[in-house]
Amino acid sequence: MENINIKIENTTNNTIIKFVSNSIIVNRGSYEFNNIDEAKNSAFVQQLFYLPFVKKVFVAANFIAIQRYDIVEWEDVQEEVRTQIEAYLNTGKKVIEENNEASKKEAIEVYAEVTPNPAVMKFGSNKALTQTDIELKNIEEANSYSPLAKALFGFPFVKEVFISENYISVTKYDVVEWNEVYQEIRSFIRTYLQDNKTIISEIPKQKATTENEVSQENLDETSVKIVEILDEYIKPAVASDGGNIAFRSYDPETKQVNVILQGACSGCPSSTITLKNGIETMLKEMLPNQINEVIAING
């Protein structure tokens, strides 16, 4: 029997480290366990939860990742855990009883982030959600296009939903504060994604963002450059805040650029400052004498 060795790898999250095996640990995808009760199909994972600092356990094909509580630092305990995992694997026992399909969970994480817009919370995920951004203003729109958004509108405080590549921005009514409800929304989204339910059933043409809405073949040279600048320099920044900016039109006579603001950017108190001091200034610098003003037509 092959001698199994475990090496330690750090991750971008300093509370999580990976214990990587030189041999296959499980064959059927990945598993996530948030507590000892969820680990009924794994005696070994239950054993790990007896360690007081273990918060979560992820099991994948060739590694076990563990998230710790802040009561310890990894450097103080990681070697002990590495030795424990290595010893167990070398017994030849199964880590997961994989015939129990009901216990298997896809390793999906959802995290909540505040945005510059106090009415909007961003919920990021490690699961790809959509290839085309979609904004739903009400439950009627959600009924037609997004079962996930429809489910979110079931919460009485949800006003609007914006779904992007790997995050969901939720706009709330003022009847609640985010610190009262964000955990509930985060947990709901995570469970929804883990259950592999439909996120978007159809892309509404009128909601598709600019590059899908406006063919570059129909744009003049300046408009094409504006779209390229927005895509390369502006969109990544606003996406990190849970928003999106989309090119709508450019008037060569007035040199006015019209854009659409979505997600956290829509209705944000700081959106005017962002438009004038950020986007407008950048476009004027990169396209001298071609831009007079940038206007958000739905901001």
C-alpha positions in Angstrom: 0.0 0.0 0.0 1.2 3.5 -1.0 2.5 5.6 1.9 0.3 8.6 2.1 2.0 12.0 2.9 0.3 15.2 3.8 1.7 18.7 3.2 0.4 22.0 4.4 -0.7 24.8 2.0 -1.8 28.2 3.0 -4.8 29.9 1.4 -5.8 33.6 0.8 -7.9 33.3 3.9 -5.6 33.2 7.0 -8.2 31.2 9.0 -8.2 28.4 6.4 -5.3 26.0 5.5 -5.3 23.0 3.2 -3.8 19.6 4.1 -2.9 18.2 0.7 -2.5 14.5 0.1 -0.4 12.7 -2.5 -3.3 10.2 -2.9 -7.0 10.5 -3.7 -9.2 11.1 -0.6 -12.7 11.1 -2.1 -13.9 10.2 -5.5 -17.3 12.0 -5.8 -16.8 15.8 -5.8 -16.4 17.8 -2.7 -18.0 18.0 0.7 -18.5 20.8 3.3 -19.3 20.3 6.9 -20.3 23.2 9.2 -20.6 21.2 12.4 -20.4 17.7 13.8 -24.0 16.8 13.1 -23.5 17.4 9.4 -20.6 14.9 9.4 -22.7 11.8 10.1 -21.2 10.1 7.0 -17.7 10.7 8.2 -16.4 9.5 11.5 -13.0 11.1 10.8 -14.5 14.6 10.2 -16.5 14.2 13.4 -13.2 13.4 15.1 -11.8 16.7 13.7 -14.7 18.7 15.1 -13.7 17.5 18.6 -10.7 19.8 18.2 -12.1 23.0 19.9 -10.6 25.4 17.3 -12.2 23.6 14.2 -15.0 25.8 12.7 -15.5 24.2 9.2 -14.2 21.2 7.3 -14.0 20.9 3.5 -13.1 17.6 1.9 -12.1 17.5 -1.8 -10.5 14.9 -4.1 -6.9 15.3 -2.7 -7.1 17.7 0.2 -8.9 18.5 3.5 -9.3 22.2 4.2 -10.1 23.4 7.7 -11.3 26.8 8.9 -10.3 27.6 12.5 -11.8 29.8 15.2 -9.7 32.8 16.3 -8.9 31.1 19.6 -5.6 29.8 18.1 -3.2 30.5 15.3 -2.5 27.9 12.7 1.2 27.9 13.4 0.5 26.6 16.9 -1.6 23.6 15.9 -1.2 22.8 12.2 1.5 20.2 12.6 -0.6 18.3 15.1 -3.6 18.3 12.7 -1.3 17.3 9.7 0.0 14.3 11.7 -3.6 13.3 12.7 -4.8 13.4 9.1 -1.8 11.6 7.7 -2.1 8.8 10.3 -5.8 8.3 9.6 -5.3 8.1 5.8 -2.6 5.6 6.2 -5.0 3.2 8.0 -6.8 2.8 4.7 -10.1 3.7 6.2 -12.6 5.9 4.2 -12.8 9.5 5.0 -16.4 9.8 3.6 -19.0 7.1 3.3 -19.8 8.2 -0.3 -22.7 5.9 -0.8 -24.8 8.3 1.2 -25.6 10.8 -1.5 -28.0 12.7 0.7 -25.1 13.8 2.9 -22.9 15.1 0.1 -22.7 18.8 -0.2 -21.1 20.9 -2.8 -18.4 23.1 -1.2 -20.1 26.5 -1.8 -19.3 29.6 0.2 -21.3 32.8 0.3 -19.9 35.9 2.0 -21.5 39.2 2.8 -19.9 42.6 2.0 -21.1 46.1 2.7 -21.1 48.5 -0.2 -20.9 52.3 -0.5 -24.7 52.2 -0.9 -26.1 51.7 2.6 -29.3 50.2 1.1 -27.3 47.4 -0.7 -25.5 44.4 0.5 -23.2 42.3 -1.7 -23.3 38.5 -1.4 -20.3 37.0 -3.1 -20.0 33.3 -4.0 -17.3 30.8 -5.2 -19.9 29.4 -7.6 -20.4 30.9 -11.1 -23.9 32.4 -11.2 -24.4 33.9 -14.6 -22.6 34.9 -17.8 -24.8 37.9 -18.3 -25.6 40.4 -15.6 -29.3 40.7 -14.8 -31.2 43.3 -12.7 -34.7 42.6 -11.3 -36.6 45.6 -10.0 -39.6 43.7 -8.7 -41.1 40.2 -8.2 -43.0 40.4 -11.5 -39.7 40.6 -13.4 -38.2 37.9 -11.2 -41.2 35.6 -12.0 -40.3 35.6 -15.6 -36.5 35.4 -15.5 -35.0 34.3 -12.2 -36.3 31.8 -9.7 -33.5 32.8 -7.3 -34.5 36.5 -7.4 -38.2 35.4 -7.0 -37.3 33.5 -3.9 -35.3 36.6 -2.5 -38.3 38.8 -3.1 -40.1 36.5 -0.7 -38.3 38.4 2.0 -40.6 41.5 2.7 -37.6 43.8 3.0 -36.1 43.0 -0.4 -36.6 45.8 -2.9 -34.3 44.9 -5.9 -31.9 42.1 -6.9 -28.9 42.3 -9.2 -27.1 39.1 -10.2 -23.6 39.1 -11.7 -21.0 36.6 -12.5 -20.1 35.6 -8.9 -22.2 37.8 -6.6 -25.7 39.0 -5.9 -26.4 42.6 -4.8 -29.6 42.9 -2.8 -31.3 46.3 -2.2 -33.5 46.5 0.9 -36.3 48.8 2.0 -35.6 51.0 5.0 -37.8 48.9 7.3 -34.8 46.9 8.5 -31.1 47.4 9.0 -28.6 45.1 7.3 -27.1 43.9 10.6 -30.5 42.5 11.5 -31.1 40.4 8.3 -27.9 39.9 6.3 -27.0 36.5 8.0 -30.5 35.2 7.1 -30.0 36.3 3.4 -26.5 34.9 3.3 -27.6 31.5 4.7 -30.6 31.4 2.3 -28.5 32.1 -0.8 -25.9 29.5 0.2 -28.5 26.8 0.8 -30.2 27.7 -2.5 -26.9 27.3 -4.4 -26.0 24.1 -2.6 -29.3 22.6 -3.6 -28.3 23.4 -7.2 -31.6 25.2 -7.9 -32.1 27.3 -11.0 -30.6 30.8 -10.7 -31.7 32.4 -14.0 -34.2 30.8 -16.3 -34.1 33.4 -19.1 -32.1 36.5 -19.9 -34.5 39.4 -20.6 -33.3 41.3 -23.7 -34.2 44.7 -22.3 -32.2 43.9 -19.1 -29.0 42.7 -20.7 -26.1 45.0 -20.2 -24.5 47.1 -22.8 -22.1 44.9 -24.6 -24.9 42.5 -25.3 -27.4 45.4 -25.9 -25.3 47.5 -28.2 -23.3 45.7 -30.9 -19.9 47.2 -31.3 -20.3 46.9 -35.1 -22.8 49.7 -34.8 -20.6 52.0 -32.6 -18.4 54.8 -33.8 -14.7 54.7 -33.0 -15.1 56.9 -29.8 -17.9 54.8 -28.5 -15.8 51.6 -28.9 -13.0 53.2 -27.0 -15.4 54.3 -24.2 -16.7 50.7 -23.9 -13.1 49.3 -23.8 -12.1 51.8 -21.0 -15.2 51.0 -19.0 -14.6 47.3 -19.3 -10.9 47.4 -18.4 -10.7 50.2 -15.8 -14.1 50.9 -14.4 -16.2 47.7 -14.2 -13.8 45.7 -12.0 -13.7 48.6 -9.4 -17.5 49.0 -9.2 -18.0 45.2 -9.3 -15.9 44.9 -6.1 -18.5 47.2 -4.5 -21.4 45.1 -5.7 -22.3 47.3 -8.7 -22.1 47.5 -12.4 -21.8 50.3 -15.0 -23.0 49.8 -18.6 -22.5 51.9 -21.7 -25.7 53.1 -23.3 -24.8 55.8 -25.8 -22.4 58.6 -26.9 -23.4 61.7 -28.8 -20.5 63.0 -30.9 -22.2 66.4 -31.2 -22.6 67.2 -27.5 -19.8 64.8 -26.5 -22.1 63.4 -23.8 -21.8 59.8 -22.6 -24.9 58.0 -21.2 -24.3 55.0 -18.9 -26.5 52.7 -16.8 -25.8 52.1 -13.1 -26.9 48.8 -11.7 -26.7 46.9 -8.4 -25.1 48.8 -5.5 -24.3 51.7 -7.9 -28.0 52.4 -8.6 -29.3 55.1 -6.3 -26.0 55.1 -4.3 -25.5 58.5 -2.5 -21.9 58.5 -3.8 -22.7 57.6 -7.4 -22.6 61.2 -8.5 -19.2 61.7 -7.1 -18.0 58.5 -8.7 -19.4 59.6 -12.0 -17.9 63.1 -12.0 -14.6 62.6 -10.1 -13.9 59.0 -11.3 -15.4 57.9 -14.6 -15.8 61.3 -16.2 -12.4 62.4 -15.2 -10.8 59.2 -16.5 -12.6 59.3 -19.8 -11.6 63.0 -20.3 -8.0 62.1 -19.6 -7.9 59.0 -21.8 -10.0 60.6 -24.7 -8.9 64.2 -24.7 -11.3 66.7 -26.3 -13.9 64.0 -27.0 -15.8 63.9 -23.7 -17.8 66.7 -22.1 -20.0 65.0 -19.6 -21.0 61.5 -18.3 -24.6 61.1 -17.3 -26.3 58.2 -15.5 -29.6 57.8 -17.2 -31.1 55.7 -14.5 -29.0 56.8 -11.5 
